[in-house]
Amino acid sequence: MRFKVVFQVAATYVGAVMGAGFASGQEIQQFFASFGKLGLTGIVVSASLFSFLGWIMLDLQNRWKVSSYPDFFRFLLGSKWGARTDSLISALLFIGMIAMLSGSGALFSEYFGLSKWLGIVLTGLVIAVALWFKGEGVLWINTVLIPLKFAFCLGIGFLAIFLGSSGDGEGVIILQNPLIKNWLFSAVLYVSFNLTLAMVVFASLGKEVQRPGARLGAILGGVALGVFALVIGGALLRFPEVIGMEIPMVAVAGKLGDWPAFLYVMVLWLAMLTAAIGDGFSLVSRLVDTKRLQYGSASLLLLGLVMPLAGIRFSNIVKIIYPIFGYLGLIFLPTLIYRWKKD
């Protein structure tokens, strides 16, 4: 039973952080690969922070016996600022939904040579159908998809590293994000951005993660995130000519043949789809909780707001919006450690 808890918590942690932005290579490109080999060191730093802070999160949750993320943030930041954090989380989910739709458009454009709006509209229609059924079956879909996504990310990354021909990408200039100019700070910022969503996921699970073995699972989850990120980062550095593309890991998969690229595109699109459905369902539920809108009206309103904004370039969202939220989330890192030591 203890082993089961360790595995479940580790998988949940990885699943909370390793979204489509991670699997596409765009996040690893922006936060790590742009610094070259120093970026790989940054991945090790971020994995260590994920493990350490993951332990702290679950230890605090076990002490406070919370079962929802509003309760967790009220304990962490106090009643006033804990309530305000709810708005930040809603904004994160909204941006995440836009990013997934934008990424779907980029997939259709870069891989199939079709209009990005075709990908955005098609993805939006599938999300609408899923929301109509109020998210039923989403958990099952993720249970099947996440191991498949991990297998493809690791498999294609390893093959690219070991089978890549020498001299690929020589002379390519790797442009750094103007908002992130230091590899070490970039690693901290990456953890800051993702840790907020991880706290939401863990806090929502309540008693399920307040069992023996849960904290060990958080440590192993941080290690697993480091392994996945190192493989993707290594693959991107092995083929630096793909850096700068909207979906760099699809280009890496293309180095291995048409079928690996096609399968990777399908898995990545499903990952974007399920991530968008999860974000959308959370936002619609939050709107319904305000008692101002019915479920159907809230769903239509959300899609009506998100779809036009999905025309923003996927890489720009990761490059600009994600670091900004990373800066905003920096308050959580020292606060977690302070509260853990104080309590």
C-alpha positions as CSV (number, residue, x, y, z in Angstrom):
1,M,0.0,0.0,0.0
2,R,2.9,2.4,0.8
3,F,4.5,1.7,-2.6
4,K,1.1,2.5,-4.3
5,V,0.9,5.9,-2.5
6,V,4.5,6.7,-3.4
7,F,3.8,5.9,-7.1
8,Q,0.5,7.8,-7.2
9,V,1.9,10.9,-5.7
10,A,5.0,10.9,-7.9
11,A,2.9,10.4,-11.0
12,T,0.4,13.1,-9.9
13,Y,3.3,15.5,-9.3
14,V,4.9,14.8,-12.7
15,G,1.5,15.0,-14.4
16,A,0.8,18.4,-12.8
17,V,4.1,19.9,-14.1
18,M,4.7,18.0,-17.3
19,G,1.9,19.5,-19.5
20,A,1.9,20.0,-23.2
21,G,4.3,22.9,-22.9
22,F,6.8,20.6,-21.3
23,A,6.3,17.7,-23.7
24,S,6.4,20.0,-26.8
25,G,9.9,21.1,-25.7
26,Q,8.8,24.8,-25.7
27,E,9.2,25.2,-21.9
28,I,12.5,23.4,-21.8
29,Q,13.7,25.5,-24.8
30,Q,12.8,28.8,-23.2
31,F,13.9,28.1,-19.6
32,F,16.9,25.8,-20.1
33,A,18.1,25.0,-23.6
34,S,18.7,28.6,-24.5
35,F,21.5,28.6,-22.0
36,G,23.3,25.7,-23.7
37,K,25.0,23.2,-21.4
38,L,24.5,25.5,-18.4
39,G,20.8,24.9,-19.0
40,L,21.2,21.2,-18.2
41,T,22.7,22.2,-14.8
42,G,19.7,24.4,-14.4
43,I,17.5,21.4,-14.9
44,V,19.3,19.6,-12.1
45,V,18.7,22.6,-9.8
46,S,15.0,22.8,-10.7
47,A,14.6,19.0,-10.1
48,S,16.2,19.4,-6.6
49,L,13.8,22.3,-5.8
50,F,10.8,20.3,-7.0
51,S,11.7,17.4,-4.7
52,F,12.5,19.6,-1.7
53,L,9.5,21.9,-2.0
54,G,7.2,19.0,-2.9
55,W,8.1,17.4,0.4
56,I,7.4,20.7,2.2
57,M,4.0,21.1,0.5
58,L,2.8,17.7,1.5
59,D,4.2,17.9,5.0
60,L,2.4,21.2,5.5
61,Q,-0.8,19.8,4.1
62,N,-0.6,16.8,6.4
63,R,-0.1,19.2,9.4
64,W,-3.0,21.5,8.4
65,K,-5.3,18.7,7.3
66,V,-6.6,20.8,4.4
67,S,-8.7,19.3,1.6
68,S,-9.0,22.2,-0.9
69,Y,-6.6,24.7,-2.4
70,P,-8.4,27.8,-1.0
71,D,-7.9,26.4,2.5
72,F,-4.2,25.6,1.8
73,F,-3.5,29.2,0.6
74,R,-5.4,30.7,3.5
75,F,-3.1,28.8,5.9
76,L,-0.1,29.7,3.9
77,L,-0.7,33.4,3.2
78,G,-3.4,34.3,5.7
79,S,-7.1,35.0,5.1
80,K,-6.7,38.2,3.1
81,W,-4.0,37.2,0.7
82,G,-5.1,33.6,0.5
83,A,-8.4,34.7,-0.9
84,R,-6.7,36.9,-3.5
85,T,-4.6,34.0,-4.6
86,D,-7.8,32.5,-6.0
87,S,-7.8,35.1,-8.7
88,L,-4.2,34.4,-9.6
89,I,-5.0,30.7,-10.0
90,S,-8.0,31.4,-12.2
91,A,-5.8,33.6,-14.4
92,L,-3.2,30.7,-14.6
93,L,-5.9,28.3,-15.7
94,F,-7.2,30.8,-18.2
95,I,-3.7,31.4,-19.7
96,G,-3.1,27.6,-19.7
97,M,-6.2,27.0,-21.7
98,I,-5.2,29.7,-24.2
99,A,-1.7,28.2,-24.5
100,M,-3.1,24.7,-25.2
101,L,-5.4,26.0,-28.0
102,S,-2.6,28.1,-29.4
103,G,-0.3,25.1,-29.3
104,S,-2.9,23.0,-31.1
105,G,-3.0,25.6,-33.8
106,A,0.8,25.6,-34.1
107,L,0.8,21.8,-34.4
108,F,-1.6,21.9,-37.3
109,S,0.4,24.7,-39.0
110,E,3.9,23.3,-38.6
111,Y,3.3,19.6,-39.1
112,F,0.3,19.4,-41.4
113,G,0.8,22.7,-43.2
114,L,-2.8,23.7,-42.5
115,S,-4.3,26.9,-41.0
116,K,-3.6,27.3,-37.3
117,W,-7.2,28.4,-36.9
118,L,-8.4,25.0,-38.2
119,G,-6.5,23.4,-35.3
120,I,-7.8,25.9,-32.8
121,V,-11.5,25.5,-33.9
122,L,-11.3,21.7,-34.0
123,T,-9.7,21.6,-30.5
124,G,-12.3,24.1,-29.3
125,L,-15.2,21.9,-30.6
126,V,-13.8,18.8,-28.8
127,I,-13.4,20.9,-25.6
128,A,-17.1,22.0,-25.9
129,V,-18.2,18.4,-26.3
130,A,-16.2,17.4,-23.2
131,L,-17.6,20.3,-21.2
132,W,-21.1,19.3,-22.2
133,F,-20.6,16.0,-20.4
134,K,-19.1,17.9,-17.4
135,G,-15.7,16.3,-17.7
136,E,-16.8,12.7,-17.3
137,G,-14.1,10.3,-18.4
138,V,-11.3,12.9,-18.3
139,L,-9.5,11.1,-15.4
140,W,-9.6,7.9,-17.4
141,I,-8.2,9.6,-20.5
142,N,-5.3,11.0,-18.5
143,T,-4.6,7.7,-16.9
144,V,-4.1,6.2,-20.4
145,L,-2.5,9.2,-21.9
146,I,0.2,10.2,-19.4
147,P,2.2,6.9,-19.5
148,L,2.0,7.0,-23.3
149,K,3.2,10.6,-23.4
150,F,6.1,9.8,-21.1
151,A,7.1,6.8,-23.2
152,F,7.2,8.8,-26.4
153,C,9.0,11.8,-24.8
154,L,11.7,9.6,-23.3
155,G,11.9,7.2,-26.3
156,I,12.2,9.9,-29.0
157,G,14.5,12.0,-26.8
158,F,16.9,9.1,-26.2
159,L,16.9,8.1,-29.8
160,A,17.6,11.6,-31.0
161,I,20.5,12.0,-28.6
162,F,22.2,8.7,-29.6
163,L,21.3,8.6,-33.3
164,G,21.7,12.2,-34.2
165,S,24.3,12.7,-36.9
166,S,27.4,14.8,-36.0
167,G,27.5,18.4,-37.0
168,D,23.8,19.0,-36.9
169,G,23.0,22.6,-36.2
170,E,26.5,23.9,-36.2
171,G,26.6,27.7,-36.2
172,V,23.0,28.1,-35.0
173,I,22.6,31.1,-32.7
174,I,20.4,30.3,-29.6
175,L,18.5,33.4,-28.6
176,Q,17.8,33.9,-24.9
177,N,14.6,35.1,-23.4
178,P,14.9,38.8,-22.5
179,L,12.9,38.2,-19.3
180,I,15.3,35.4,-18.2
181,K,19.0,36.3,-18.5
182,N,20.5,34.0,-15.9
183,W,20.4,30.2,-16.1
184,L,20.2,29.7,-12.3
185,F,17.4,32.3,-11.9
186,S,15.7,30.7,-14.9
187,A,15.6,27.4,-13.0
188,V,14.1,29.0,-9.9
189,L,11.5,30.9,-12.1
190,Y,10.5,27.6,-13.8
191,V,9.9,26.0,-10.4
192,S,8.0,29.0,-9.2
193,F,5.6,29.0,-12.1
194,N,4.9,25.2,-12.0
195,L,4.8,24.9,-8.2
196,T,1.7,27.0,-8.0
197,L,-0.3,24.6,-10.1
198,A,1.2,21.6,-8.3
199,M,0.0,23.1,-5.0
200,V,-3.5,23.4,-6.4
201,V,-3.5,19.7,-7.5
202,F,-2.1,18.4,-4.2
203,A,-4.4,20.5,-2.0
204,S,-7.4,19.4,-4.0
205,L,-6.6,15.8,-3.4
206,G,-7.0,16.3,0.4
207,K,-6.7,13.1,2.4
208,E,-5.5,11.1,-0.6
209,V,-2.0,12.6,-0.2
210,Q,-2.0,12.8,3.6
211,R,-0.8,9.2,4.0
212,P,2.5,7.5,4.7
213,G,4.7,7.5,1.6
214,A,3.3,10.6,0.1
215,R,6.3,12.8,0.9
216,L,8.7,10.2,-0.6
217,G,6.5,10.3,-3.7
218,A,7.0,14.0,-4.0
219,I,10.8,13.6,-3.9
220,L,10.7,10.8,-6.5
221,G,8.3,13.0,-8.6
222,G,10.9,15.8,-8.6
223,V,13.6,13.4,-9.6
224,A,11.4,12.0,-12.5
225,L,10.8,15.6,-13.7
226,G,14.5,16.1,-13.8
227,V,15.1,13.0,-15.9
228,F,12.4,13.9,-18.4
229,A,13.6,17.5,-18.7
230,L,17.3,16.3,-19.1
231,V,16.3,14.0,-22.0
232,I,14.3,16.6,-23.8
233,G,16.9,19.3,-23.1
234,G,19.6,16.9,-24.4
235,A,17.6,16.2,-27.5
236,L,17.1,19.9,-28.2
237,L,20.8,20.6,-27.8
238,R,21.7,17.7,-30.0
239,F,19.6,19.3,-32.7
240,P,19.9,23.0,-32.0
241,E,18.5,23.9,-35.4
242,V,15.0,23.1,-34.1
243,I,15.4,25.7,-31.3
244,G,13.1,28.6,-32.2
245,M,10.4,26.5,-33.6
246,E,6.9,26.6,-32.1
247,I,6.9,22.8,-31.4
248,P,10.6,21.8,-31.3
249,M,10.2,18.2,-30.2
250,V,8.0,17.4,-33.2
251,A,10.9,18.6,-35.3
252,V,13.2,16.3,-33.3
253,A,10.9,13.4,-33.8
254,G,10.9,14.2,-37.6
255,K,14.7,13.5,-37.6
256,L,13.8,9.8,-36.8
257,G,11.3,9.4,-39.6
258,D,7.7,10.3,-40.6
259,W,6.0,7.8,-38.3
260,P,7.7,8.9,-35.1
261,A,6.9,12.5,-35.9
262,F,3.2,11.7,-36.7
263,L,2.8,9.6,-33.5
264,Y,4.4,12.3,-31.4
265,V,2.1,14.9,-32.9
266,M,-1.0,12.8,-32.1
267,V,0.2,12.2,-28.5
268,L,1.1,15.9,-28.1
269,W,-2.3,17.0,-29.4
270,L,-4.1,14.7,-27.1
271,A,-2.0,16.1,-24.2
272,M,-2.9,19.6,-25.2
273,L,-6.6,18.7,-25.5
274,T,-6.9,17.0,-22.1
275,A,-4.9,19.8,-20.4
276,A,-7.3,22.4,-22.0
277,I,-10.3,20.3,-20.9
278,G,-9.0,20.1,-17.3
279,D,-8.4,23.9,-17.2
280,G,-11.7,24.6,-18.8
281,F,-13.7,22.4,-16.5
282,S,-12.0,24.0,-13.4
283,L,-12.8,27.5,-14.7
284,V,-16.4,26.7,-15.5
285,S,-16.9,25.1,-12.1
286,R,-15.4,28.2,-10.5
287,L,-17.8,30.4,-12.4
288,V,-20.8,28.3,-11.5
289,D,-19.7,28.5,-7.8
290,T,-20.2,32.3,-8.0
291,K,-24.0,31.6,-8.5
292,R,-24.1,34.1,-11.3
293,L,-24.1,31.7,-14.3
294,Q,-25.5,28.3,-15.1
295,Y,-23.1,25.6,-16.3
296,G,-24.0,25.9,-20.0
297,S,-23.8,29.7,-20.1
298,A,-20.4,29.6,-18.2
299,S,-19.0,27.1,-20.8
300,L,-20.1,29.2,-23.7
301,L,-18.7,32.4,-22.1
302,L,-15.4,30.8,-21.5
303,L,-15.0,29.4,-25.0
304,G,-16.1,32.8,-26.4
305,L,-13.3,34.5,-24.5
306,V,-10.6,32.0,-25.1
307,M,-11.0,31.2,-28.8
308,P,-10.1,34.6,-30.2
309,L,-7.1,34.9,-27.9
310,A,-5.7,31.5,-29.0
311,G,-4.3,33.2,-32.1
312,I,-1.4,34.4,-30.0
313,R,1.8,32.5,-30.9
314,F,2.4,29.5,-28.6
315,S,6.0,30.4,-28.2
316,N,5.2,34.0,-27.1
317,I,2.9,32.7,-24.4
318,V,5.7,30.5,-23.0
319,K,8.3,33.1,-23.5
320,I,6.5,36.1,-22.0
321,I,3.4,35.1,-20.0
322,Y,4.9,32.0,-18.2
323,P,7.9,33.9,-16.8
324,I,5.6,36.8,-15.6
325,F,3.5,34.3,-13.7
326,G,6.8,32.8,-12.5
327,Y,7.8,36.2,-11.0
328,L,4.4,36.4,-9.3
329,G,4.7,33.0,-7.9
330,L,8.1,33.7,-6.4
331,I,6.4,34.7,-3.1
332,F,5.4,31.0,-2.6
333,L,8.9,29.5,-2.5
334,P,10.3,31.4,0.6
335,T,6.8,31.4,2.2
336,L,6.6,27.7,2.0
337,I,10.0,27.2,3.6
338,Y,9.2,29.9,6.3
339,R,5.8,28.4,7.2
340,W,7.3,24.9,7.3
341,K,10.1,25.9,9.7
342,K,7.8,28.1,11.8
343,D,5.0,25.5,12.2
